[in-house]
Amino acid sequence: MFLRTKTVRGHQYLQLVENRWEGGRSRQRVVASLGRLDEALSRGTLDGILASGARLSETVLLLSAHRQGKAHTVRSTRIGPSLIFERLWKETGCAEALAKLLGKRKFEFPVERAVFTEVLHRLIAPGSDRDGIFWKEAYAIADADDVCLHHSYRAMAWLGEAFEDGELGPRCTKDAIEEELFRHRRDLFSSLELVFFDTTSIYFEGNGGQEIGARGYSKDKRPDLLQMVVGVVVNEEGWPICCEMWPGNTADSTTVLPVVERLRKRFGISRVCFVADRGMIAKDTLAELEKQGLSYILGARMRSQKEVRDVVLDAPGRFRVVVPRTAKRRGQRAPSPLKVKDVDIDGRRYLVCVNESQAKKDAADRQAIVAALERKLEQGPKALVGNAGYRRYLAIGADSVTIDEDRIATEARYDGTWVLRTNTDYDAVEVALVYKHLWQVEDVFRSMKSLLATRPIYHRTDDAIRGHVFCSFFALLLRAELQQRLAAKGLGDLEWAQLLRDLDRLESVDIENDGKHFRLRTEATGVTGKVFQAVGVALPPTLQRIA
């Protein structure tokens, strides 16, 4: 039964109504009419009815006692993140893959639970493994109460454990897991023709690994510390396929060929087109890709490559206007149109792409910098030279610093423009759209770099370090899966940080009142309800008796 209002001749009347099932359909019957709503409110009749009914409701009494602080809180735990990511952990095949590989191994603790706890920690509050053990005490994670720091360390070492020598290096547990996940997701109609690749570096606090830790170019500005290089391969849907790890002195451009070869060997891929951003490909690597007949779509350096700067950008030809379709499919805002031009230089195929919306933004940004430069010039050269954004537009002489108008004009050539090089026979429009999609996939890579920043890494062995990093790969995979499900429901624009905050507010509170024990769920605030619906998880009941 429920209360409703009905408007008759301009007045609202209050009715008590019940739902009944008659003749195969739900019907409503008015049980009683309680008079005009305005009179019931002014006389306090409605309040009296509700208060009288509340005295007979254990649920209402308990909620009231809890709000007034009269019920004793036994325990409060956060449940939102674990409910959502536990479901994704199972449905993506992660739990099954670990169970299969653990097989007959006789660990005295639940390895899969230790790994999931670490992965959930990376998603919600990235930090060290030691931090994760204290962090988990505030969360309801199924069958993980007894997982301790020693268990986490052993689980990490198992994930990175080498179990056989392969043609392309030692095969580790994490490799077998990646292959199991690929088989779980792949069907007769799926392929892996387009792959996107990016790398980042992670430095170590402590002694680092025996071999994987090395000093090299540090993107974190910490050349004094040992580091490693991590690369992640993602398919065109934004689904992470695998991650590779190298010593910290490995150049990005030398990682490409090994990754392509390992993809072909490990996943049985006969044809693959490699898509990467500027800076990933050195001249020798490009020549080897050509020699092996491997397809590629690569970003070209417009400013530093002479052929691109002086020939390709000025080559004649007609632009074609296209509108990317992939962003709409992923539940994002309508993308800006592109202008695409095909250019052939002695058999080398380039594509010049222009996004006019981005060109306007680039011009406006540069104009703002130049305006700030003009104001700063009045304060003397020292206020300018230390700022890299300013320095590119300055002409620095022996006795003066002035705005370099020639550089400003040169930079205007590149507004909203990028150049691609490819050896594929794809239509120019398709090549441009594929590379444009890389920018969308780079959201996954940005997530990767955030999730991989789980410092400090105090593990001593290469096995444990590989396992530590691989937990971040798991986290990246679950994040990508959740974002794809949200996009499928038209929720692709939800801010990730807000999503996590809202999930983290959902709590389960065990309370005691008059010798009885109950479990109360807090209100699902913000986008929590939408996330639960997108993943297909039912919210726990608001109140249930547990003892």
C-alpha positions, 0 to 999 in steps of 0.5 A: 500500500502507499499514499497518493494525491488526486486532484479534483476541481483544483484541490488535492485529496489524499488517498490510501491505495493498494496494488492488486494482481487481477486478470494477469495485470496489476490494478490499483484500488483506493482503500480509503480517502483521507480528505484534502491534503491541505487540511491534513497538513494544517491540522497535523492529521498526516503527521499523526497517521505517519507517526502512528504507523512508524511505531509499528515498523521495526525498520523505521524505529531502527533508522530513527534510533541510528540517526539519533545515535541511540543504536550501537554501531558495531562495524562500518565498512565500505562496500561500493568498490568491492561489489563493482570490481569483484563482479568485473574481476569474475566476468572478465575472466581474471579470477578464473585465469588465476585459479587455472594457473594456480592449479596444484600449487599448494599455497597456504593462503588464498593467492587469488584473494591477495591479488584481487585485494592488491588490484582493488587498492591500485584502483581506489588508493594507489600506494605501496603493498604495505599501505594496501594491507592497512587500507583493506581494513576499511573495506568489505572484501570477500574472503580477504580478512586474513590476507597479510603483507607477507601473503601480498609479497608472495603473491606478487612474486608468483605473478612475476615468476619465470617458469620456462625459457622462451624464444623471446625471453623467459615466460612468466606467470603473468604472460600465461594469465594475459594469454588466458584472458585473451582467449577468454575474450576472443571469439570466432569473429574477433581479431587483433589487427590494430594494436596501440602501444605506449610506454612509461617508466617507474623508478625504484625506492630501495635496491630495485631488482637484480637485472630489471632495475637500471639507470636511464632517461627518467621521465620522472626527473629522477636519474639518480634512482634505478628504474624500469620501462613498462609498455602496454599494448591495447586493442582498438576497443581500448582493452589492454592485451598485455604489458612488457617490461624492460630494464630502465636504460631501454630506449622506447624506440627499441621496444617496438620490434620485440613487442610486435614479435611477441604479439605474433608468437604469443597470441597467434596473430598472423596480421597486425597493424602497429599504431604508435605516437611520435617518438616511439619509432627510430629510423632503424626500427622503421626500416626493420618494420618495412623489411619484415613487411609489418604494417604500421601507422605512426605519428611523424615529428613535424618540427624535427624531421626535415622531409615532413617540415619542408616537403610534406606540409607544403605538398599540393593536394586536396583535403577531404573532410571526414567526421570520426565515428568511433567517439560516438560509438564509445558514448562520448561527445560528438567529435570535431571533423578532420581534414585529411590529405594523402601525400606521396614522397618517393614511395613514402606515404604520408597523411596530413591531418588538420582539426580546425577546432584544435587549430583555433585553440592552438592559435588562442593559446599562443596568443595568450602566451605572447600577450603574457610575454609582452607584459613580462618584458617590462619586468626584465629578461630573468622573468622570461628565460626560466619559463619553457613556454615563454622561451620558445617565442623569444629571441635572446641576444647578448644584451636584449630579449625580444619576442621572435615574430618569425618563430611565432609565424613558424609555429602557426603552421602547425596549429591543429595539424599532425602528420602520419606515416604509413605503409598500409593500403588503407584509405586515407580517411580510415588511416586518419580515423585509426590514428585519431582513435589513438588519442581516445585510447591514450585515455587508457594510457594516461590511466596506465601511467597513473595506476603504474605510479605505485611508488615506492617499490621496495621489492628486491627481486625481479619476480616480485617487481614484475608481479607488482607492476602486473597488478597495475595492469589488472587494475587498468583492465578492470578500469577499461572494462567498467568504462566500456560498460558505462559508455554502452549505457550512454555514460561515457562522460562520467568523471573517473575521480567522481565515480570512485568518490561516490562508490567509496561513500557506499557503506555497510554499517552493522548496528545493535539495538535492543539485543538485535543485530542489523546491517544498514546500507547507506544511501547510494549517492551521486552516480553510484546507482548508475554504475551499479546498473551499468555493471548489473549489480544489485544494491544490497537492501537498505536494512537486513537483520543478521542475528 
